[in-house]
Amino acid sequence: MVKFRNDINGLRAIALIAVVLFHFNPSIAPGGFAGVDIFFVISGFLMTGIIFKGLNTNSLNLVDFYLCRANRIIPPLAALCCILLFVTWFILPPFDYLTLGKHVASSITFLSNITYYYESGYFDASAYEKWLLHTWSLSVEWQFYIIYPVILLFLKQFFSLENLKRLLIVATVLGFIFCVVATDKWPTFAYFSLSTRAWEMLLGGVAYFYPITLHKNQKRLLEIIGITLMLLSFAFTSKMTPWPGYVACVPVFGTYLILLSNRETSIFTNNFLFQALGKWSYSIYLWHWPIAVYGAYYQLDNWAPIGILLSVVFGAISYYLIEQNQFKTQRKTIIFTLVTTLIFVIFYKSTPFLLYQISGMPKHIIAANLEQSDKGELFTWQMIDKLKRHKIDEHKLNVMFIGDSQSADFANAINEKINVMNNDKINFMALKVSAKCGVFYHLPKPLNALYDRVNLSEHIGEKRLLKCGKRIRKITADTRLLSADYIFIAMNWRNWSLDYNLKAIKAIKQKNPQAKIVIIGNKGMHKPLPIIMLNAFKDGTEVGEVVLKSLPSTNIKNNQFFRENQDAGYQFINMTNAFCPVKRCNVVDKNGLPFFYDEVHTTKQGAMYLSERLKPVLPAEFYNPEPMHKQ
């Protein structure tokens, strides 16, 4: 075992305090999420010490290593999950409870970082609806624990220990470079992925391998610099900061310096409060987030001080009752781990059946809530992503889709009647832009004035704003726009950008007067359709009537705008009317399956329905295309 260090224990307390303050009151520590990065560096330092001592003496036993980690990590986590499932049974709506069951299963199998990556971003508003969101970091650490020693054991067959140490430095640098690139290109993936966090743990390993000898004053200076860097990251980064990109260097390097300073007698880390919090840190970390979610769920006033106190109390109880009473034998650890994992997974898989038996809820509503959202996003994007690569074909009718996910939805609907991917006579292409950008075309001065007026940087972040500009300029410069015969523009239209987008349409028309431009209006509802189906069932109302009565006013406004301005040279297709023709909205098929998997994105069933409704308003050439003979 690595020698216990008081400074590391105190460092855990600093990381814990930052994370807890951020989750209960972000205004106190807007960058407190960086505490997780500090935990990662500490883990890398400790695990490297354990693994390399085993490698050095040829005594590393992977089974012992894994069971030792499981013995400490799984029992407190399993206890939390059991208590959560019991308590929330009485307070959560059925489908929220089912979601919790899914999250429990993914947490106990240490796959929750993957689950949450596919669901949404860490800082989304829905984060406070996920009781075990914080376990993503435990999953990342556990995945590191599994892979790290295996790789080192394999490399030891070919390299000396000294060369392995050098390889660790190389891997750390390469990992950091990948992290920076991934944060820019795939921000949500970067946040939750082991591959983008591994360099932080590896840097902890570098700190273990390459300690430095310092005088007392030098140690104190190094520690002060390290603490300062961490505090700066807590104070001057925020949820708008791309993370964990190059900015993550600040808390990570600060932690690295504190590990190197090795000041066990430091007043900063070796004081009674920090030593106690450091000792309880794992259990407090486990408990604090569900307690924060409870306060947010019931919108409790002044919950932060109460919640923080409860987190410490429950964490201390968990430490003394569970963490300190670990299993004494490997056999008990194995049995507990396997049985616990199996129970939670079986419970999750059986909850739809239990819900059907207990509530009598129709199976199609259960299926809508459990299945559609998981499959929906893949269905939305899989085709439009391929169309991006298509070029102009002078021997075919050239059709361009421009927009965000609404453009992808429209293309999917077209594809139900017309072969979009491999059509003998029509060449379909696509250009994508984020819905948050609000616009799809670049008119420099009006765009700058528009973005200044709505102050988008406060809502989507300065970096995303720059990416919007870059992406929109790329669309504007795309030469395929000059040769397209039809241009379909579909976005989740924002009312604040309608006038600008009208100017953009006119600009495209000036560059390509022969193009037939078609604007696709907004569609959708005020909340996810599966939830509306659930509420309609409970209220005994008809889901189509509920949707009609609560259509978003913003959709009605922008539909009216586009309908009234068609003299700008475009055709307008009202998608709301496509779903809501007369006195009700058609949003489920004859089997009760939904046409939307959320508020605005269609399912396969929705695309099939829409393809029938759109046929009369789409160009006749789509259905009986003549061969093109272009000069």
ABEGO torsion letter per residue (X at the ends): XBBBBAAAAAAAAAAAAAAAAAAABAAABAAAAAAAAAAAAAAAAAAAAAAAAAAAAGABBAAAAAAAAAAAAAAAAAAAAAAAAAAAAAABBAAAAAAAAAAAAAAAAGAAAAAAAAABBAABAAAAABAAAAAAAAAAAAAAAAAAAAAAAAAAAABBAAAAAAAAAAAAAAAAAAAAAAAAABAAAAAABAAAAAAAAAAAAAAAABBBBBBAAAAAAAAAAAAAAAAAAAAABBAABBOBBAAAAAAAAAAAAAAAAGBAABAAABBAAAAAAAAAAAAAAAAAAAAAAAAAAAGBBGAAAAAAAAAAAAAAAAAAAAAABBBABAAAAAAAAAAAAAAAAAAAAAAAAAAAAAAGBBAAAAAAAAAAAAAAAAAAAAAAAAAAABBBBAABBBBBBBEBAAAAAAAAAAAAABBAABBAABBBBBBBBBAAAGBABBBAAAAAAAAAAAGAAAAAEAAAAAAAAAAAAAAAABAAAAABABBBBBBBBBAAAAAAAAAAAAAAAAABAABBBBBBBBBEBABBAAAAAAAAAAAGBBAAAAAAAABBAAAAAAAAAAAAAAAAGBBBBBAAAAABABGBBBABBAAGBBABABAABBBAAAAAAAAAAAAAABBAAAABBBBBBBX
